[in-house]
Amino acid sequence: MKFLKFLGLLVLLAAGFVGGVIWRSTAGRPQAAAKSEERKPLYWVDPMHPAYKSDKPGIAPDCGMQLVPVYEEPAGHKHEEMAPMPEGTIRIPPEKQQLINVQFGVVELASAAETIRAVGRAAVDETRIHHVHTRVDGYVEKVYADFTGKFVKRGDPLLTIYSPEMLATQQELLLAIKGRDQLHSSTLDTVPAQMASLIEASKQRLARWELSAGQIEEVIRTGAPIRSYTLFASDDGYITTRNAFPHQQVTPAMDLYTVVDLSRVWIIADIFEADAAAIRMGAPALITAAYDRALSLRGTVSYIQPEFDAQSRTLKVRIEVPNPELRLKPGMFVDVDFRLATTPRLVVPEDAVLDTGERKTVFVDHGEGNLEPREVETGEHIDGRVAILKGLKQGERIVTSGVFLIDSESRLRTGHSHD
């Protein structure tokens, strides 16, 4: 009986020993497998300047950033089947993309208003310039508009003129009326008609000399000629030229006053040769005064000069704008912005384009960290975006931030420059 108990104890001990061996061998396998699959850094690089390599972790000497490890590819990954990628494509794992703050966007089809900026100068609207002349020889007696820059309204008196010729014509009119009244009972039928013709001729001559109908009727009613007549302003405006002075002899050929209406002005803008083809008649323009940025006026292109200035390489364009409160003075310089509608085009953020001077590159995302450097042709810049003329398609996913670091990584791996 004792022998049987001893034999059973030996069996239990043997079973325990075998179980322990089996447990130790199975428990160590996952740990060994994990160690065998653990990725080992090949070297460490500066994330700002990937060309700098180090065989151990630390701090980059030039920028002070933490060095980033570059791992060897797992053995199993080397044999994975992958879809063929465009030439030059590099793979940057998502964790490294996050480390260098890579952000993505989409190539969009957008329409926008192109802005062309030019410098302009305020000028007098030449259709609102009025010259004051007398139509009869005479002498200035009194001057009401007596200084340059004075504002006059339509109907305001400018000056009075004594004209011997006009005085004589008025006297002829009165004599003709008197003769008509005295000969109204004449037996000669032609006399009344002749007198009426003389009266009408005198009235017409006085009217051509700008004596008003009311003044002529006053002469007839009172029987006394007007010794001097008054010239009145025909329009509102500012006197920019004055050639009328008391006791001065004047003739119809003399320009006595120049009156300018400044309620509307012209802006003469100089458009550079590269932008000249985009400007059209009727194009809207925004005018901003250099001395007051709060002053903003809208106008339209009313005329484009047919001649091109070969010296300044500019084309002069005329814009008509209202001038409330006369805040724009002739001779002032202003900024002119032309907002021109454009046709829809492909656009990407400006930061998505890497411009080396010789070529422009955008990185296209093919998924799973695969980034293709693709050469593009760009157009104009529009509000933080740039038009793509060639190289991309609508809807493609592209890198919009971290382009420089990706380019550096691409150069490091391919061993050549993208220039």
C-alpha positions in Angstrom: 0.0 0.0 0.0 2.8 2.4 0.8 4.4 1.5 -2.4 1.3 2.6 -4.4 1.1 6.0 -2.6 4.8 6.6 -3.3 4.2 5.8 -7.0 1.3 8.2 -7.2 3.4 11.0 -5.7 6.1 10.5 -8.4 3.5 10.7 -11.1 2.1 14.0 -9.8 5.6 15.5 -9.5 6.5 14.5 -13.1 3.2 16.0 -14.4 3.9 19.3 -12.6 7.4 19.4 -14.0 6.3 18.9 -17.6 3.4 21.4 -17.2 5.9 24.1 -15.9 8.2 23.5 -18.9 5.3 23.8 -21.3 4.0 27.0 -19.6 7.4 28.6 -19.7 7.9 27.9 -23.3 4.5 29.2 -24.4 4.6 32.3 -22.2 7.9 33.4 -23.7 6.8 33.1 -27.3 4.7 36.3 -27.5 7.4 38.3 -25.9 10.0 36.9 -28.2 7.8 37.5 -31.2 7.2 41.1 -30.1 10.9 41.6 -29.7 11.5 40.1 -33.1 9.0 42.5 -34.7 10.1 45.6 -32.8 11.2 48.3 -35.3 14.8 49.5 -34.8 15.8 53.1 -35.6 18.4 53.3 -38.4 19.4 56.8 -37.5 18.0 60.1 -36.2 17.4 63.3 -38.4 16.6 67.0 -37.9 12.9 67.4 -38.9 13.7 70.9 -40.2 16.8 69.8 -42.1 16.5 66.1 -42.9 20.0 66.1 -44.5 21.4 66.1 -40.9 21.8 62.6 -39.6 22.9 61.3 -36.2 23.5 57.7 -34.9 21.8 58.5 -31.6 18.9 60.6 -30.3 19.3 64.1 -29.1 18.8 67.8 -30.1 19.5 69.3 -33.5 22.5 71.7 -33.3 21.1 74.2 -35.7 17.5 74.7 -34.7 17.2 73.1 -31.3 14.5 70.6 -32.3 14.3 67.1 -31.0 15.8 64.6 -33.5 13.3 62.3 -35.1 14.1 58.5 -35.6 14.0 56.9 -39.0 13.0 53.3 -38.7 13.8 50.3 -40.9 10.9 48.8 -42.7 9.5 45.6 -40.9 10.6 42.4 -42.6 7.1 41.4 -43.4 6.3 44.7 -45.0 9.0 44.4 -47.5 7.2 41.5 -49.2 3.7 43.1 -49.2 2.2 43.6 -52.7 1.6 47.4 -53.3 -0.2 49.1 -56.2 2.3 50.8 -58.5 2.8 54.5 -57.7 3.8 57.4 -59.9 7.5 58.0 -60.3 9.1 60.0 -57.4 6.4 59.0 -54.9 7.6 58.7 -51.4 6.0 57.2 -48.3 5.8 59.1 -45.1 3.9 57.2 -42.3 0.9 58.9 -40.8 2.7 59.3 -37.4 5.5 61.2 -39.0 3.0 63.3 -41.0 1.4 64.3 -37.7 4.8 65.1 -36.2 5.7 67.6 -39.0 2.1 68.9 -39.0 1.1 67.8 -42.5 -2.3 69.1 -43.5 -4.4 68.2 -46.6 -6.8 69.9 -48.9 -8.6 69.4 -52.2 -8.1 70.9 -55.6 -11.2 73.1 -56.1 -12.9 74.7 -59.1 -13.7 78.2 -58.1 -14.6 81.5 -59.8 -13.4 84.8 -58.3 -13.0 88.4 -59.0 -9.5 89.4 -60.2 -8.2 92.6 -58.7 -6.0 94.9 -60.7 -4.5 97.8 -58.7 -3.4 101.1 -60.3 -2.5 104.6 -59.3 -4.8 107.4 -60.5 -5.0 111.1 -60.4 -8.2 113.2 -59.9 -8.9 115.6 -62.8 -11.6 118.0 -63.8 -14.4 116.5 -65.9 -13.8 118.4 -69.1 -17.5 118.2 -70.0 -18.3 120.3 -67.0 -16.0 123.2 -67.8 -17.9 126.5 -68.8 -16.4 129.6 -70.2 -17.9 133.0 -69.8 -17.8 135.5 -72.7 -19.5 138.7 -73.6 -21.2 138.9 -77.0 -20.7 142.6 -77.4 -17.8 145.0 -77.1 -17.8 147.1 -74.0 -16.2 148.1 -70.7 -16.4 146.3 -67.3 -18.2 148.5 -64.8 -18.7 146.3 -61.7 -17.3 142.8 -60.9 -19.2 140.5 -58.5 -17.1 137.3 -59.0 -13.9 139.0 -57.9 -11.5 136.1 -57.0 -10.4 132.7 -58.3 -11.9 129.8 -56.5 -15.2 131.5 -55.7 -18.2 129.2 -55.9 -21.1 130.6 -57.9 -24.6 129.2 -58.5 -26.6 129.3 -61.7 -28.1 132.7 -62.1 -25.6 134.5 -59.8 -24.3 137.9 -61.3 -20.7 137.8 -62.4 -20.1 141.4 -63.8 -21.8 144.3 -65.5 -20.7 145.7 -68.9 -21.3 149.1 -70.4 -21.6 148.7 -74.2 -22.1 151.8 -76.4 -23.3 149.6 -79.2 -25.9 147.9 -77.1 -27.0 151.3 -75.8 -27.4 152.6 -79.3 -29.5 149.6 -80.4 -31.9 150.2 -77.4 -32.3 153.8 -78.5 -33.0 152.6 -82.1 -35.7 150.3 -80.7 -37.4 153.1 -78.7 -37.3 155.4 -81.8 -38.8 152.7 -84.0 -41.6 152.2 -81.4 -42.2 156.0 -81.2 -42.3 156.3 -85.0 -44.7 153.4 -85.2 -47.1 155.1 -82.8 -46.9 158.4 -84.6 -47.4 156.9 -88.1 -50.1 154.4 -87.2 -52.7 156.5 -89.1 -50.4 157.0 -92.2 -52.2 156.5 -95.5 -49.1 154.6 -96.7 -49.7 150.9 -96.1 -46.0 150.0 -96.1 -45.1 152.4 -93.3 -46.5 150.3 -90.4 -44.9 147.1 -91.8 -41.5 148.8 -92.1 -41.7 150.1 -88.6 -42.7 146.7 -87.2 -39.8 145.1 -89.1 -37.4 147.7 -87.6 -38.7 147.0 -84.1 -38.3 143.2 -84.5 -34.8 143.6 -85.8 -33.7 145.7 -82.8 -35.2 143.1 -80.4 -33.4 140.3 -82.1 -30.0 142.1 -82.0 -30.4 142.8 -78.3 -31.4 139.2 -77.6 -28.2 138.0 -79.4 -26.2 140.2 -77.1 -27.8 138.3 -74.2 -30.2 141.0 -73.1 -33.1 139.0 -71.6 -36.7 139.2 -72.9 -37.7 140.7 -69.5 -35.0 143.4 -69.8 -36.1 144.3 -73.4 -39.8 144.6 -72.2 -38.6 146.8 -69.4 -36.8 149.1 -71.9 -40.0 149.3 -73.9 -42.2 149.9 -70.9 -40.1 152.6 -69.3 -38.9 154.1 -72.5 -35.4 154.3 -71.0 -32.4 152.2 -72.2 -30.4 150.1 -69.8 -27.0 151.7 -69.6 -25.1 148.5 -68.6 -26.2 144.9 -68.7 -25.2 142.0 -66.3 -23.7 138.7 -67.2 -25.0 135.8 -65.1 -23.5 132.3 -64.3 -25.1 129.7 -66.5 -24.1 126.7 -64.2 -23.0 125.9 -60.7 -19.2 125.7 -60.2 -16.0 127.1 -59.0 -14.2 130.0 -60.8 -10.8 128.6 -61.8 -9.8 131.5 -64.2 -10.7 135.2 -63.9 -9.9 137.8 -66.6 -12.5 140.4 -65.7 -11.5 143.5 -63.8 -13.2 146.9 -63.3 -12.8 149.5 -66.2 -11.3 146.9 -68.5 -12.3 146.9 -72.1 -13.7 143.5 -73.2 -14.5 141.9 -76.5 -16.4 138.7 -77.5 -13.0 137.0 -78.1 -12.0 137.3 -74.4 -12.5 134.4 -71.9 -13.7 136.4 -68.9 -14.2 133.5 -66.5 -13.8 129.7 -66.4 -16.3 128.0 -64.2 -15.8 124.3 -63.3 -18.4 121.9 -61.9 -16.7 119.5 -59.5 -19.7 117.5 -58.4 -18.3 114.8 -60.7 -14.6 114.3 -61.5 -12.5 112.1 -63.7 -9.9 109.7 -62.4 -7.0 109.1 -64.8 -5.5 105.8 -63.9 -2.2 104.4 -65.3 -2.6 100.7 -66.1 0.6 98.6 -66.6 1.1 96.9 -69.9 0.6 93.4 -68.5 -2.9 94.3 -67.1 -4.1 96.6 -70.0 -5.8 93.8 -71.9 -8.1 93.0 -69.0 -9.6 96.5 -68.7 -12.8 97.0 -70.6 -15.2 99.9 -71.1 -17.8 100.0 -68.3 -15.6 98.0 -65.9 -16.3 98.9 -62.2 -13.6 100.6 -60.2 -13.1 101.4 -56.5 -11.4 104.7 -55.7 -9.6 105.1 -52.4 -8.0 108.4 -51.4 -4.5 108.3 -50.2 -5.0 110.9 -47.6 -8.2 109.3 -46.2 -8.7 105.5 -46.5 -12.2 105.9 -45.2 -13.1 107.7 -48.4 -14.2 105.1 -50.9 -16.0 106.0 -54.2 -17.2 103.8 -57.0 -17.0 104.6 -60.6 -16.9 103.1 -64.1 -14.4 103.1 -66.9 -15.7 105.7 -69.5 -12.8 105.9 -71.8 -9.6 104.1 -72.7 -6.8 106.2 -74.4 -5.9 104.8 -77.8 -2.2 105.7 -77.3 0.2 103.7 -75.1 2.8 105.6 -73.1 6.1 104.0 -74.3 8.1 105.7 -71.5 6.1 104.6 -68.5 4.8 101.4 -70.2 1.2 102.3 -69.1 -2.2 102.8 -70.6 -4.3 105.7 -69.4 -7.9 104.9 -68.4 -10.6 107.4 -67.5 -13.0 106.7 -64.7 -16.0 108.9 -63.9 -16.9 109.1 -60.2 -19.3 111.3 -58.1 -17.6 113.7 -55.8 -19.8 114.2 -52.8 -18.8 117.1 -50.5 -16.0 117.8 -53.0 -13.6 115.6 -51.1 -11.6 114.8 -54.2 -9.7 117.8 -55.5 -8.2 117.9 -59.0 -4.5 116.9 -58.8 -4.9 114.5 -55.9 -3.5 111.0 -56.2 -5.7 108.0 -55.5 -5.6 104.2 -55.5 -7.8 102.5 -58.1 -8.9 98.8 -57.7 -10.6 97.2 -60.7 -12.6 94.1 -59.7 -12.9 92.0 -62.8 -15.0 88.8 -63.0 -13.1 85.7 -64.0 -14.1 82.3 -65.4 -14.1 79.3 -63.1 -10.6 77.8 -62.7 -8.8 75.2 -60.6 -7.3 76.7 -57.4 -5.2 75.5 -54.5 -4.0 77.4 -51.4 -0.8 79.3 -52.0 1.1 77.3 -49.3 0.4 74.1 -51.3 2.8 75.2 -54.0 6.5 74.8 -53.5 8.2 77.3 -55.8 11.9 76.8 -56.3 12.2 79.4 -59.0 12.8 76.9 -61.7 9.7 74.7 -61.1 6.6 74.6 -59.0 5.6 71.4 -57.2 2.5 70.2 -55.4 2.4 67.0 -53.4 -0.6 64.8 -54.3 -1.8 62.3 -51.6 -2.4 58.7 -52.9 -3.3 57.4 -49.5 -1.5 55.3 -46.9 1.2 57.9 -46.6 2.2 57.9 -50.3 2.9 61.4 -51.6 3.6 62.2 -55.2 5.6 65.4 -56.1 3.9 66.7 -59.2 5.1 69.7 -61.3 2.3 72.3 -62.0 1.9 75.4 -63.9 0.3 78.3 -62.0 -1.6 81.4 -62.9 -2.7 84.5 -61.0 -3.0 84.7 -57.2 -6.5 85.3 -55.9 -7.2 86.0 -52.2 -4.7 83.6 -50.7 -5.1 81.0 -53.5 -3.4 80.4 -56.7 -4.9 79.3 -60.0 -3.6 76.0 -61.5 -3.3 76.0 -65.2 -1.7 72.6 -65.7 -0.8 69.5 -63.6 -3.8 68.9 -61.3 -7.4 67.7 -61.6 -10.4 68.8 -59.7 -11.0 66.9 -56.5 -7.4 65.6 -56.0 -6.2 65.5 -52.4 -3.1 67.6 -51.9 -0.7 68.6 -49.1 -1.5 72.2 -48.0 0.9 72.5 -45.0 4.3 71.0 -44.3 5.2 71.1 -48.0 8.8 72.2 -47.4 9.5 69.4 -44.9 8.0 66.8 -47.2 10.2 68.1 -50.1 13.2 67.8 -47.9 12.3 64.3 -47.0 11.8 63.5 -50.7 15.2 64.8 -51.6 16.8 62.9 -48.8 15.3 59.6 -49.9 15.6 60.0 -53.6 19.1 61.5 -53.3 18.5 64.3 -55.8 16.9 67.8 -56.0 13.5 68.7 -57.4 14.9 71.9 -59.0 
